Amino acid sequence: MKSVTVAVTIVTFNSAQFIARCLEHVFRQDYPLLNVIVIDNASSDETPDILRGFADRVRFVPNQENRGFAGGQNQAIALSDSDWVLVLNPDVVLNPSFVTKALQPAALDDRVGSVSGKLLRMQPAETLDSTGIYFTPSLRHFDRGSGEPDSDAYDHFEFVFGVTGAAALYRREMINDVAVNREFFDEQFFAYREDADLAWRAQLLGWKCLYVPDAVAYHVRKVLPTNRKSLPADINMHSVKNRFLMRIKNIDAGLYLRYFLPITLRDILVFGGCLLTETSSLRAFPIVLRTFPAMLRKRKEIMRRRRVDSRYMSAWFSNEPVSHPAPDIDRVVGASGILSR
């Protein structure tokens, strides 16, 4: 089998606390990486100086302005030409076999476009951070297992809706296929929910996301629904804005009608919260109106190329995490290693 190439792409913004540790663990991977690309979004701390210390091992591109996670990652991905791209947050630490373990089962199915490993919280120990993304009928998205103790309930290969952008492995064929206007991540999102938007689009276009429990990483999770009040105002604003942008682009009439009540009730709650307690997020709504025509054009392109029906998509939206077993992958990977090195 042809050896599979992998690039790692990281976007930093005032990440001095984490980036050196992240890169050291990237370089400890037991899989030969093609290259490591770091885009810095005009950090004002020591991040650029730290990155220059890795100049012999990292392609470092300093931006003069903050292009957000979406823009920075698109910039980094465009500089790579590998078979797979590992999108990584600077506050993630990979186990040495993360890439090997993630690639091995993905080789069994050409429709696997993305891979989620088992992300654990850095603190408290043995606490799950993410085993993939799932959506509720109210169009909220969450990380499977978030905050739960690590257990054998998440020790099997499964197909899930999508992968968190903190540590996401993407197949190049999928990157090229799902890009709209040459954007893999939607740059109108800037930051937050861009991974969920991408997962939704990939599902519409027929790609699968595989959860691989043996690919383990650790994440310093900062953004959670429970700590919203302590988050920067810009993050909360983007969260509100992107809830609506994601829907404009991806939802179809069948899904909307089926879950109209929970969607509407959640919308009322979001708008009411902005009016009463989070007034800084009210600026999200004029942005949604300004970008509405562009979102409709993207929607037209996505719907023109969609490969699954409304019934298939509706089945993914549930108040409890939805996943589908992958027993064939469990069996084959359990029997022997399959990835050429």
MARLO-977802 format. One record per atom (N, C-alpha, C, O): x, y, z. Coordinates in steps of 0.02 Angstrom, whole numbers, plus 50000, padded with zeros to 5 digits. Example, Ala and Ser with C-alpha at 12.3 -4.5 7.8 and 13.67 -1.06 7.14 Angstrom:
BEGIN
506604971650390;506154977550390;506604983550390;507124983450423;506424988850354;506844994750357;506455000250394;506705005750402;
This chain:
BEGIN
500424994050000;500005000050000;500445006250000;500955006550034;500235011249960;500605017549957;500605020950025;500095021250060;501185023550043;501235027050107;500815033450104;500815037050055;500455034750157;499995040350161;500355046250194;500675045450246;500295052150163;500635058050190;500165062150232;499555062450220;500445065350283;500055069250331;500405075850344;501005076050355;500015081250344;500265087850365;499875089850428;499295088050437;500205093650471;499885096350531;499825103950523;500315107250507;499215106550533;499105113750526;498845116450593;498375113750622;499155121850616;498995124850681;498915132350670;499315135450635;498415135250702;498315142550702;498415144950773;498095142350820;498845149850782;498985152550848;498735159750854;498725163550806;498525161550914;498365168450932;498485169251006;498095166851047;499035172651023;499235173351094;499235166551128;498935165551181;499595161851098;499615154851121;500265153051154;500445147151156;500625157951180;501285156551208;501275151451264;501755147751274;500725151051300;500675146451356;500695139151334;500895134851372;500475137851272;500365130951251;500785128551191;500945122651186;500985133051146;501205130951080;501835126651081;501895121951042;502315128251124;502935124251125;502785117051145;503035112451114;502385116051196;502205109351218;501825105651163;501955099751151;501365109151130;500995106051075;501455103551020;501395097850997;501925107850999;502375105950945;502845100350965;502985095950924;503095100351025;503535094951047;503185088251042;503495083251023;502555087951059;502185081651054;502015079950981;501955074050964;501925084950939;501845083650867;502465080250840;502415075450802;503055082650860;503675079850834;503835072950864;504285069550840;503475070950916;503565064250944;503125059050912;503125053250933;502745060950862;502305056150828;502715050450798;503255051650771;502465044350803;502825038650774;502665037750700;502865032850669;502305042550671;502155042550599;502525048250566;502545053750594;502845047150508;503235052450476;502785057850447;502435056650398;502795063750476;502385069250452;502725072750393;503335073550392;502315074650344;502585078150285;502845085050304;503405086850288;502435088850338;502645095450362;502175097950416;501625095450424;502405102950452;502025106150505;501985113550488;502495116850480;501375116150482;501265123050461;500915126650517;500385124450540;501195132350539;500885136350592;500755143350565;501205146750542;500125145350569;499925152150551;499805156050616;499405153850658;500155161650625;500035165650684;499615171750666;499785175550620;499055172650701;498585177950687;498735184350726;498335186650766;499335187150713;499535193550741;499525193450817;499245197850850;499845188350846;499895187950919;500285193850947;500755196350916;500075196051007;500425201451040;500845199051099;501155203051134;500845192351110;501255189651164;501895186651134;502115188751081;502205181851168;502835178951146;502765173451094;503265170451075;502155172151071;502045166651023;502505167050963;502825161950947;502565172650927;503005172850868;503725171150885;504055167750846;503985173550942;504675172050960;504755164550974;505265161550954;504275161551006;504315154351019;504315150550953;504695145850945;503895152650907;503845149050843;504485149850802;504675145150766;504805155450807;505445156250770;505975151450797;506445149750762;505895149250859;506355144350886;506265137450856;506695133150864;505705136350821;505575130050787;505675130750711;505415126650673;506035135850690;506085137450618;506355131750576;506175131150517;506775127450605;507055121950566;506565116150558;506705111550519;506015116250595;505535110650592;504825112750574;504395108450562;504695119150573;504015121750563;504015126950508;504465131250505;503515126750464;503405132250418;502975137350454;502375136250465;503265142950471;502935148050512;502745153950469;503175156950436;502095155750469;501855161450431;501525166350478;500995164950505;501835172250490;501525177250534;501045181750494;501245184850445;500425182050515;499945186550485;499975193450517;500155194150575;499815198550478;499805205350503;499145207150536;499085212250569;498645202750527;497995203750558;497715197050579;497935191750556;497225197150623;496915191050647;496385188750597;495865192050589;496525183250563;496045180650514;495575175450543;495175172450507;495615174450609;495185169650641;495415162550629;495875161250590;495105157850665;495285150850657;495145148550586;495555145250556;494565150350560;494365148050493;494845150550439;495085146550398;494975157050439;495425159750388;496135157250395;496465155750345;496375156750457;497045154350469;497135147050447;497635145250416;496645142850463;496685135850443;496645135150367;497005131150339;496205138950335;496185138550262;496855140550231;497075137550182;497165145550260;497815147750237;498335142150245;498725140950199;498335138950302;498815133550314;498685127550269;499155124650241;498055125550263;497885119750221;498085120950149;498315116350115;498005127150125;498195128750056;498945128050045;499165127149988;499335128550098;500065127950092;500295120650095;500885119250087;499825116050106;499995108950111;499755105250048;499305107650013;500055099450036;499815095349980;499815087950000;499905083549958;499695086550063;499715079750090;499055076150077;498555079250059;499065069550086;498455065550079;497955067050134;497355066850123;498205068450194;497785070050251;498055076350285;498655077750281;497615080050318;497815085950356;497555085050427;496955083850437;498005085850476;497805085750546;497755093050569;498255096350580;497135095350577;496995102050604;497045101550679;496705097450711;497465105950708;497625105250779;497605111950815;497855116950789;497305111950874;497335117850917;498005117950954;498285112650969;498265123950969;498905124151005;498855121851077;499375120551109;498245121151104;498175118751173;498015111351177;497735108951226;498205107651125;498115100351122;498785096851126;499285099151098;498805091351163;499395087051167;499215080251141;498735077051164;499585077851091;499445071451059;499845065851091;500425066751110;499525060051099;499915054051114;500365052451054;500195054250998;500935049151065;501415047951010;501125044050951;501355044850895;500625039950963;500345035750909;499695038650881;499335035150845;499535044950897;498885047750876;498775047150801;498255044550779;499245049450761;499155049550689;499115042450662;498685040850621;499565038050684;499555031050661;498885027750677;498585024550634;498665028550738;498035025350759;497435028150723;496955024550709;497445034650706;496885037650671;496865035650598;496325034650571;497445035150566;497465033550495;497305026250480;496995024650429;497505021850524;497445014650510;496735012550492;496645009450440;496225014050532;495545011950513;495255016050456;494835013550419;495465022350449;495205026550395;495375023650327;495015024950278;495925019850323;496125016750259;495625011450235;495655009450177;495185009150279;494715003850261;494115006350223;493755002250193;493975012850223;493365015350193;493515022050159;493675026950193;493455022250093;493615028250056;493135034050069;493285039750053;492545032550098;492065037850113;492165040850182;491805045450202;492655038350219;492845041650282;493245047850264;493825047350243;492945053550274;493275059850257;493595063250316;494025067550308;493385061350376;493665064450436;493695059250492;493315054350493;494155060350537;494265055750593;494295059650658;494645064750663;493925057250707;493955059950775;494295054850820;494105049050821;494805057150856;495095052950907;494705053750972;494185057050974;494965050651025;494695051551092;495075057251125;495655056551143;494735062951134;495035068651168;494845068451242;494265067851260;495355068951283;495265069351356;495435076351380;495845079751350;495125078451434;495285084851464;495975084451497;496155079351527;496345089751492;496975090051527;496855089651603;497235086451640;496325093051625;496105092751695;495345093051695;495055096851657;495015089151738;495285083851782;495485077651742;495235076551687;495915073751770;496185067851736;495635062851720;495145062251757;495735059351664;495275053951643;494565056351633;494085052751644;494495062651611;493845065451595;493805066651520;494275069451490;493265064451489;493195065151417;493095072451398;492755076251433;493385074451342;493275081051313;492845080551251;492365084351244;493005075951206;492605074951146;492735068151115;493315065951110;492195064851095;492255058751054;491845059750990;491555055050963;491825065950967;491455067750907;490895072650923;490695073350981;490635075950872;490105080850878;489425077550866;489355073150824;488915079850903;488225078050887;487785084250891;487955089050925;487215084150855;486735089650853;486095087650887;485885081850884;485775092550919;485115091550948;484575094250901;484745097950854;483935092550913;483395095250871;483345102850873;483045105850828;483615106150924;483595113450928;484195116650893;484295122750897;484585112550858;485175114750820;485755116850864;486205120550842;485755114550926;486355115350966;486825109550950;486595104050934;487475110650955;487935105150945;488375104451007;488565109451038;488535098351023;488925096751082;489455091551065;489425088351012;489935090751111;490435085451104;490185079251142;490005079651200;490185073651108;489985067351140;490445065951200;491055066451195;490125064151255;490505062251314;490805067851354;491135066651404;490705074151333;491025079851365;490895079951440;490315080151462;491425079951480;491375080251552;491255073651587;491245073351648;491155068351548;491035061751577;491705058351594;492215059851563;491705053851643;492305049851655;492445045351594;491985042751564;493075044551578;493255039951524;493035032851542;493155030551598;492715029451495;492455022751509;492455018651445;492565021251391;492315012151453;492315007651395;491715008951350;491675005951296;491255013351370;490695015051326;490945018551263;490595018651212;491535021451266;491815025051208;492445021551182;492905024851157;492465014951187;493055011251166;492955007151103;493315002251091;492465009151062;492335005550999;492335010350941;492165016250949;492525007850883;492495011850822;491755013350806;491335008850808;491625019650791;490935021750776;490945027150723;491435030850715;490395027650686;490295033350642;489895038550680;489375037150710;490155044750680;489845050250716;489705055950667;489915055550609;489355061050690;489165066450644;489775070350620;489825071950561;490235071850665;490815075750646;491345075850700;491265072750753;491875079550687;492455079750732;492575086950755;492515091650716;492745087650819;492915094250844;493545096850811;494015093050798;493555103350798;494135106350765;494755106750807;495285108850783;494705104850871;495305104950914;495835100050891;496425101450896;495615094250865;496075089250839;495695085150788;495385080050805;495715087250725;495305084250672;495735082150614;496125086050587;495665075850595;496045073250538;495575073050477;495045070050480;495775076350422;495355076950363;495705074050302;496305075250291;495335070350263;495585067550200;495605072950146;495135076950141;496135073150107;496205078250056;495625078150006;495385083449985;495405072149987;494845071749939;494225075149967;493855078449930;494115074450032;493535077750062;493645085350065;493185089150052;494235087350083;494385094550086;494225097850019;493895102950017;494445094749965;494325097549899;493585097249880;493325101749847;493255091849900;492565090749880;492075095449914;491615098049883;492165096649979;491665100450017;491815107950018;491405111850042;492395110049993;492555117149993;492055120949951;491845118649897;491855126749974;491395131149938;491755137749928;491995140849976;491795139949865;492185145949848;492905145349873;493205150149896;493165139249869;493855137549888;493965138249963;494535138249986;493435138650002;493495138850074;493295132250104;492725129950094;493755129050140;493585122850176;493195124650239;492625122450247;493485128650283;493115131650337;492815138250312;493155141950276;492205139750331;491875145850309;492165151750346;492105152250407;492485156250310;492835161850342;492365167150370;492575171450409;491725166950350;491245171450381;491125169650454;490905173850493;491285163450472;491195161350542;491735164250587;491625165250646;492325165450559;492905168050595;493145163050647;493695160350640;492755161850698;492925156850749;492275154550783;491785158250787;492285148450805;491745145150842;491195142750794;490925146550754;491035136350801;490535132750762;490745131250691;490375127950654;491335133550669;491535132150601;491645124650590;491555122250534;491845121050642;491925113850635;491255110350630;491195105450593;490755112750666;490075109750661;489765111250593;489445106850564;489865117250568;489625119050501;489935114550449;489595112050404;490585113450455;490935109050408;490685101950413;490595098650362;490575099450474;490325092650483;489635091750450;489505086650418;489205096750457;488535096550427;488585096250351;488255092250319;489015100650323;489105100750251;489395094150225;489185091750173;489875091350261;490175085050240;489655079450241;489645075150196;489215079350291;488685074350293;488225075150233;488025070150202;488035081250217;487605082450160;487915079850095;487565077450051;488565080350090;488915078150030;489135070850033;489505068449990;488895067250084;488985059950085;489615057350117;489775051450110;489985061650153;490595059350186;490455056850256;489985059150289;490865052250279;490795049350345;491335052050392;491875054050371;491165052150456;491655053850508;491735047750553;491245045250581;492345045450561;492485039450601;492795041450668;493265045250671;492515038750721;492795039550788;493265033750802;493065027850797;493885035350821;494405030350833;494625030950907;494985035650924;494435026350950;494575027051021;495305026451040;495525028851092;495705023150997;496415022151013;496845028250996;497425028551016;496565033050959;496925039150943;496775044250999;496245047350999;497235044951045;497095048751107;497485055351107;498075055651088;497145060551130;497455067151138;497155070451199;496645068251226;497485075751222;497265079451281;497165086751263;497565089751227;496625089651289;496425096351269;496285100751329;495965098651377;496535106851326;496365111851377;495725115351353;495755120251316;495155112851373;494515115451349;494345122051383;494295122451445;494255127251343;494105133851371;493375135851360;493075139151403;493085133851303;492415135951286;491925130351299;491945125051267;491485131451347;490965126651366;490305130451376;490325136351394;489735127151365;489095130551378;489035133051450;488695137951463;489365129551496;489295131251567;489705137351588;489585140151641;490185139451546;490595145251566;490515151051518;490955155251511;489935151351485;489815156551435;489905163551463;490165167951430;489675164651526;489695171351555;490405173951565;490515179951568;490885169451569;491575171451580;491985171951516;492575173651517;491665170451458;492025170551395;492055177651366;491635181851383;492555179051324;492585185651292;491955187051251;491655182551223;491765193351249;491145195351215;491165193351141;490645191551113;491745193851109;491785192151038;491625184851025;491295183250976;491855180351069;491715173251060;490965172051065;490685168351024;490645175051114;489925174151121;489545177051061;489045174151039;489775182751036;489455185650977;489515181050917;489015179950882;490115178350905;490195173850849;489775167550857;489515164750809;489705165250919;489285159450932;488565160650911;488255156450878;488295166550928;487615168350908;487565169050832;487125166050801;488015172850804;488015173950731;488045167350693;487665166350645;488495163150714;488615157050675;488065151850682;487975147650639;487675152250737;487085147950743;486625149050683;486355144250655;486545155350663;486075156850609;486405155950540;486075153550493;487045157650533;487385156650469;487395149150451;487295147350394;487535145050501;487565137750489;486895135150463;486875130950418;486355137650491;485695135350471;485525137750400;485265133850360;485665143950386;485515146650319;485835142350265;485535141050213;486445140150278;486815136450228;486595129150220;486585126550165;486425125950276;486405118650277;485725115350287;485635109650266;485255118750317;484635115350335;484175114850274;484165119350232;483795109350270;483305108750217;482605109150247;482525108950308;482105109650204;481415110750227;481175104950270;480835106050321;481345098850251;481115093050290;481375093050361;481005091750408;482015094550368;482315094750435;482035100550475;481905099850535;481955106350443;481685112150478;480975110950503;480805112550560;480555108150460;479855106950479;479815101750535;479405102450580;480225096750531;480205091450581;480385094050650;480085091950700;480865098650654;481095101150718;480945108650727;481305112150762;480415110950695;480255118150696;480145120650768;480395125950785;479795116950809;479645119250877;480275119950919;480385125350946;480695114750926;481305115750967;481785120950938;482125124450976;481805121450872;482245126650842;481995133550860;482385137850880;481345134650853;481055141250866;481105143050940;481265148750956;480965138250984;481025139651055;481745141651074;481855146151114;482225138151044;482925139851058;483095146751029;483465150551061;482835148450971;482955155050942;482695160550988;483025165650998;482095159451015;481805164451061;482245165251122;482365170751145;482495159651148;482925159851206;483575163551191;483805167551231;483865162251133;484485165551113;484375173051106;484765177051132;483855174851070;483715182051059;483545185551125;483775191151137;483155182151167;482995185051232;483605185951275;483665191051310;484055181151274;484675181651312;485095187551289;485405190951330;485115188651223;485495194351197;485175200951219;485535205751235;484525201251220;484175207351239;484265208951313;484335214751333;484255203751355;484215204751427;484885204451463;485015208351508;485315199751443;485925198651483;486565198851443;487105199651472;486535198151377;487145197851337;487075202651279;487115200751220;486985208951295;486845213951244;487415214751193;487295217051137;488025213051214;488585213551167;488515208951107;488825209951056;488095203751114;487985199051059;487445201351010;487335198050959;487095206851026;486585209250980;486875211250912;486525211050862;487515213050911;487835214950847;487885209050800;488045209950741;487755202950825;487765197150780;487215197550727;487315195250671;486645200350745;486075200150700;486155204650639;485975202550584;486425210750645;486575214650584;487075211150538;487035211650477;487555207650568;488045203950528;487695198450489;487845197350430;487245194850522;486865189550488;486485192450429;486485189550375;486165198250438;485795201350384;486245203450326;486075202450268;486835206250343;487295208350290;487575202450250;487675202950190;487685196950284;487995191250251;487475186450222;487645181450190;486835187850232;486305183350210;486345181750135;486295175850118;486445186650090;486495184850019;487075180150003;487005175549963;487655181450035;488225177050023;488085169950049;488285165050017;487755169450107;487585162850134;487095159150088;487145153050080;486635162850058;486165159650012;486515156949950;486335151649925;487025160549927;487405158049869;487785151749887;487825147049848;488065151649948;488405145549971;487915139849978;488055134149960;487335141350005;486815136250014;486625133149946;486555127049940;486535137349896;486345134949830;486865129949804;486685124849775;487505131549814;488035127049791;488035120549830;488115115149801;487935120949896;487925114849937;487335110449918;487415104449909;486745113349912;486145109449898;486165106549827;485895101149814;486495110049782;486565107349714;486955100949713;486835096549672;487435100349760;487875094549760;487725089449815;488095084649822;487205090449854;487055085949910;486925078949884;486665077949829;487115073949925;487075066949904;486645062749951;486585056649940;486355065750002;485935062050049;485265065550055;485205071550040;484755061850079;484085064950083;483945067450153;484345066650199;483365070650161;483175073750224;483085068650279;483245070050337;482825062850262;482725057650313;483385055550344;483445054750405;483895054750302;484555052950327;484815058350375;485065056750429;484765064750355;485025070150397;484635070750462;484925071750515;483965070050459;483555070850519;483735065850572;483695067350632;483945059850551;484095054550599;484705056250642;484805053250695;485115060950621;485705062750659;485545067650715;485955068550760;484965070850714;484795076150762;484385073050818;483825070850808;484675073050878;484355069750935;484605072951000;485155075651003;484185072651051;484395075351116;484925071051149;485275073251195;484995064951126;485535060451149;486015059351091;485805059251034;486665058651106;487155057751051;486985051851006;486825046451030;487015053050941;486895047850891;487555045550863;487985049650846;487645039050859;488235036150827;488025029450798;487505026750816;488425026950752;488275020550720;488895016050726;489445018250710;488805009950748;489375005350756;489745004150690;489445004650637;490375002750696;490785000950637;491114994150652;491724993850659;490714988750656;490994982350677;491514979550629;491984976250651;491434980850564;491934978350516;492614981450528;493124978050525;492624987850543;493254991150558;493534988650624;494134987350630;493104987850675;493314984950738;493654978250728;494184976850756;493344974150686;493604967350676;494264967350639;494734963950660;494304971050585;494914970950543;495504974050580;496054971250580;495394979950611;495944983150646;496154978950706;496754978650722;495684975750738;495854971550795;496264965550775;496654962950815;496174963150713;496524957150690;497254958650670;497704954650684;497354964350638;498044965750616;498114973050595;497614976350579;498724975650596;498864982350571;498824982350496;499004977450464;498584987950466;498474988050394;498804993850359;498794994150298;499104998550396;499345004550364;500075003850345;500495002450388;500225004850280;500925004750259;501305010750287;501025016250292;501905009750304;502325015150333;502935016350289;503345020650304;
